[in-house]
Amino acid sequence: MKVLELFSLNGKSAIVTGGSIGIGFTIAEALAEAGANLVICARNFSRCEKAAHELRKLGTNVIPVEADVADPHQVEAMVSVSHEKLRRIDILVNNAGIAWAAPAEKMTLEDWKRVIDVNLTGAFICSQAVGRRMIRDGGGVIINMSSVVADRGTDPGLLDTISYSTSKGGMISFTKDLAVKWAKYGIRVNALALAFFPTHLTEWVIEQRKEKILERIPMRRLGGSDDVKGAALFLASRASDYVTGHVLNVDGGMSAYL
């Protein structure tokens, strides 16, 4: 197989949670450009419809679905529609996520649970629902979204989001353990650990603390859409067929910087 063929997703079908905006939309765009048909889901259906309209311009079938990833019933309904419309699910991107900033001593249990339920439990719910079908159909790929804040403490003057950091740390353990558990089924499970990319979630912190952020990134720049698109496509495609249980840092060297 020629090298560019390894990155083709022609004939493949993918679900991208939180795929209507931000990093999720960027990843959905990358998969569509590589030839995949898509289901994009989010809690805001109008955003999903708008995103699907844009992505269809790339020549692939894109289905918008409203779903809260923390609700097992909504997830099961979303996965059933995806399987019915696309015939099988080859790729799942667990991208849906939220953040909540508050000092650890002041964060309410409700706010803690909200972040964990979406970012970590939601990834489990989606992986389980999709994984059952992947097992039956002979394999697939799961990509989880983590962060460079997952395996280290973060200066509260930069980010004071302990529930977010915890959820992303849990995502790394979840990725590695699920990869081992499901390798026998032909399911590869990997994660992307991103640094700072301009999105709706990072808009305020980048605006207020950009110079402090850049001081911690050896490449001295924020991440861009092409940076995440290439990494996501690598993990989604046959180019990474012998890669599972891996966390790929896309961070300009931030995780290597002491």
C-alpha positions as CSV (number, residue, x, y, z in Angstrom):
1,M,0.0,0.0,0.0
2,K,1.3,3.4,-1.0
3,V,1.8,5.8,1.9
4,L,-1.0,8.3,1.0
5,E,-3.4,5.3,0.8
6,L,-2.7,4.6,4.4
7,F,-4.4,7.9,5.4
8,S,-7.5,7.4,3.2
9,L,-10.8,7.0,5.0
10,N,-12.9,6.3,1.9
11,G,-15.8,4.0,2.8
12,K,-15.3,4.6,6.5
13,S,-17.9,6.0,8.9
14,A,-17.2,8.0,12.0
15,I,-19.0,9.6,15.0
16,V,-17.6,12.8,16.4
17,T,-19.1,13.9,19.7
18,G,-19.2,17.6,20.3
19,G,-18.5,17.9,16.6
20,S,-20.5,21.0,15.8
21,I,-17.9,23.6,16.9
22,G,-14.3,24.0,18.0
23,I,-11.8,21.1,18.0
24,G,-14.6,18.6,17.3
25,F,-15.6,20.4,14.1
26,T,-11.9,20.6,13.1
27,I,-11.5,16.8,13.6
28,A,-14.8,16.1,11.8
29,E,-13.6,18.2,8.9
30,A,-10.3,16.3,8.7
31,L,-12.2,12.9,8.6
32,A,-14.5,14.2,5.9
33,E,-11.7,15.5,3.8
34,A,-10.1,12.0,4.0
35,G,-13.4,10.5,2.7
36,A,-15.3,9.4,5.8
37,N,-19.0,9.7,6.2
38,L,-20.0,11.3,9.5
39,V,-22.4,11.6,12.4
40,I,-21.8,14.7,14.5
41,C,-23.6,15.0,17.8
42,A,-24.0,17.7,20.4
43,R,-26.7,19.0,22.7
44,N,-27.4,22.0,20.5
45,F,-29.1,20.5,17.4
46,S,-29.1,23.8,15.4
47,R,-25.3,24.0,15.7
48,C,-25.1,20.4,14.5
49,E,-27.3,21.1,11.5
50,K,-25.2,24.2,10.6
51,A,-21.9,22.2,10.9
52,A,-23.4,19.3,8.8
53,H,-24.3,21.7,6.1
54,E,-20.7,23.0,5.9
55,L,-19.2,19.5,6.0
56,R,-21.4,18.2,3.2
57,K,-19.6,20.6,0.9
58,L,-16.7,18.2,1.1
59,G,-18.7,15.5,-0.7
60,T,-19.5,13.2,2.2
61,N,-22.6,12.1,4.0
62,V,-23.0,14.0,7.3
63,I,-25.8,13.3,9.7
64,P,-26.5,15.7,12.6
65,V,-27.9,14.2,15.8
66,E,-28.8,15.8,19.1
67,A,-27.5,13.9,22.1
68,D,-26.1,14.5,25.6
69,V,-23.2,12.1,26.0
70,A,-23.8,11.9,29.8
71,D,-27.3,10.4,29.1
72,P,-27.0,6.6,28.2
73,H,-30.5,6.6,26.6
74,Q,-29.7,9.5,24.3
75,V,-26.3,8.0,23.4
76,E,-27.8,4.6,22.6
77,A,-30.4,6.3,20.4
78,M,-27.7,8.3,18.7
79,V,-25.6,5.2,18.1
80,S,-28.6,3.3,16.7
81,V,-29.3,6.0,14.2
82,S,-25.6,6.2,13.2
83,H,-25.5,2.4,12.6
84,E,-28.8,2.4,10.8
85,K,-27.8,5.3,8.5
86,L,-24.1,4.5,7.9
87,R,-24.4,0.7,8.2
88,R,-21.4,0.4,10.5
89,I,-19.2,2.6,12.8
90,D,-15.5,2.5,12.1
91,I,-14.3,5.5,14.1
92,L,-15.5,7.1,17.3
93,V,-14.0,10.4,18.5
94,N,-14.9,11.2,22.1
95,N,-14.5,14.9,21.9
96,A,-17.5,16.3,23.8
97,G,-16.3,18.2,26.8
98,I,-16.8,21.1,29.2
99,A,-14.7,23.0,31.7
100,W,-15.4,24.9,34.9
101,A,-13.0,27.2,36.6
102,A,-12.9,27.5,40.4
103,P,-10.4,27.1,43.2
104,A,-10.4,23.6,44.5
105,E,-11.5,24.8,48.0
106,K,-14.5,26.6,46.5
107,M,-15.7,24.2,43.7
108,T,-19.1,22.8,44.4
109,L,-19.8,19.1,44.1
110,E,-22.4,19.9,41.5
111,D,-19.9,21.7,39.3
112,W,-17.3,18.9,39.8
113,K,-19.8,16.2,38.8
114,R,-21.0,18.2,35.8
115,V,-17.5,18.2,34.3
116,I,-16.7,14.6,35.2
117,D,-20.0,13.3,33.9
118,V,-19.5,14.9,30.5
119,N,-15.8,14.6,30.0
120,L,-15.1,11.2,31.4
121,T,-18.3,9.3,32.1
122,G,-19.6,10.5,28.7
123,A,-16.6,9.0,27.0
124,F,-17.2,5.6,28.7
125,I,-20.9,5.7,27.8
126,C,-20.2,6.4,24.1
127,S,-17.3,3.9,23.9
128,Q,-19.4,1.2,25.4
129,A,-22.4,1.8,23.1
130,V,-20.2,2.0,20.0
131,G,-17.8,-0.7,21.1
132,R,-20.5,-3.3,21.3
133,R,-21.2,-2.7,17.6
134,M,-17.5,-2.6,16.7
135,I,-17.0,-5.9,18.5
136,R,-19.9,-7.4,16.5
137,D,-18.6,-5.9,13.2
138,G,-15.0,-6.9,13.6
139,G,-13.1,-3.9,14.9
140,G,-12.7,-0.1,14.8
141,V,-10.9,2.9,16.2
142,I,-11.6,5.1,19.2
143,I,-9.9,8.4,19.7
144,N,-10.2,10.1,23.1
145,M,-9.5,13.8,23.8
146,S,-7.1,14.5,26.7
147,S,-4.9,17.4,27.5
148,V,-1.4,18.4,28.6
149,V,-2.8,19.3,32.0
150,A,-3.8,15.6,32.5
151,D,-0.6,14.4,34.1
152,R,0.8,17.4,36.0
153,G,-0.3,20.2,38.4
154,T,-1.1,23.5,36.8
155,D,-0.3,27.0,38.1
156,P,-3.7,28.4,39.2
157,G,-2.7,31.7,37.7
158,L,-2.8,29.9,34.4
159,L,-5.7,27.5,34.8
160,D,-7.7,26.8,38.0
161,T,-9.8,23.9,36.7
162,I,-9.2,20.9,38.9
163,S,-12.2,19.0,37.7
164,Y,-11.2,19.5,34.0
165,S,-7.6,18.3,34.7
166,T,-8.9,15.3,36.7
167,S,-11.2,14.3,33.9
168,K,-8.5,14.5,31.3
169,G,-6.1,12.5,33.6
170,G,-8.8,9.9,33.9
171,M,-9.1,9.9,30.1
172,I,-5.5,8.7,29.8
173,S,-6.0,5.8,32.1
174,F,-9.3,5.0,30.4
175,T,-7.6,5.0,27.0
176,K,-4.7,2.7,28.0
177,D,-6.9,0.2,29.9
178,L,-9.6,0.0,27.2
179,A,-6.9,-0.4,24.5
180,V,-5.6,-3.5,26.4
181,K,-9.1,-4.9,27.0
182,W,-10.3,-4.5,23.4
183,A,-7.2,-5.2,21.4
184,K,-8.5,-8.8,21.0
185,Y,-11.5,-7.5,19.2
186,G,-9.5,-5.5,16.7
187,I,-10.4,-2.2,18.3
188,R,-7.6,0.4,18.7
189,V,-8.0,3.0,21.4
190,N,-5.7,6.1,21.5
191,A,-5.8,9.7,22.8
192,L,-4.8,13.1,21.7
193,A,-3.4,15.3,24.5
194,L,-3.7,18.9,23.3
195,A,-2.1,22.1,24.6
196,F,-3.8,25.5,24.0
197,F,-5.9,25.8,20.8
198,P,-8.1,28.8,20.2
199,T,-11.7,27.6,20.8
200,H,-14.8,28.7,22.6
201,L,-13.6,27.0,25.8
202,T,-10.2,28.7,25.8
203,E,-11.2,32.1,24.4
204,W,-11.1,33.9,27.8
205,V,-7.9,32.3,29.2
206,I,-6.0,33.0,25.9
207,E,-7.2,36.6,25.8
208,Q,-6.2,37.2,29.4
209,R,-3.0,35.0,29.7
210,K,-1.6,34.4,26.3
211,E,1.9,35.5,27.1
212,K,2.0,33.4,30.2
213,I,0.9,30.4,28.1
214,L,3.4,31.0,25.4
215,E,6.2,31.1,28.0
216,R,5.4,27.4,28.7
217,I,5.4,26.3,25.0
218,P,8.9,25.8,23.5
219,M,7.5,26.4,20.0
220,R,6.1,29.8,21.2
221,R,2.8,29.5,19.4
222,L,-0.7,28.3,20.0
223,G,-2.0,25.2,18.2
224,G,-3.8,25.6,14.9
225,S,-6.4,23.6,13.0
226,D,-3.9,21.8,10.8
227,D,-2.0,20.7,13.8
228,V,-4.9,18.7,15.2
229,K,-6.3,17.6,11.8
230,G,-3.1,15.7,10.9
231,A,-2.8,14.1,14.3
232,A,-6.4,13.0,14.4
233,L,-6.3,11.6,10.9
234,F,-3.1,9.6,11.7
235,L,-4.9,7.9,14.7
236,A,-8.1,7.3,12.7
237,S,-6.5,5.8,9.6
238,R,-4.5,2.7,8.7
239,A,-1.4,4.7,9.1
240,S,-1.6,3.9,12.8
241,D,-2.7,0.3,12.5
242,Y,0.0,-0.9,15.0
243,V,-0.7,1.9,17.5
244,T,-3.0,1.4,20.5
245,G,-3.0,2.6,24.1
246,H,-1.0,5.6,23.0
247,V,-1.3,9.3,24.1
248,L,-0.1,11.6,21.3
249,N,0.8,15.0,22.6
250,V,0.0,17.8,20.2
251,D,1.4,20.7,22.3
252,G,4.3,22.5,20.7
253,G,6.6,20.8,23.2
254,M,4.7,21.9,26.3
255,S,4.6,18.5,27.9
256,A,8.4,18.1,27.5
257,Y,9.2,21.5,29.1
258,L,10.2,21.6,32.7
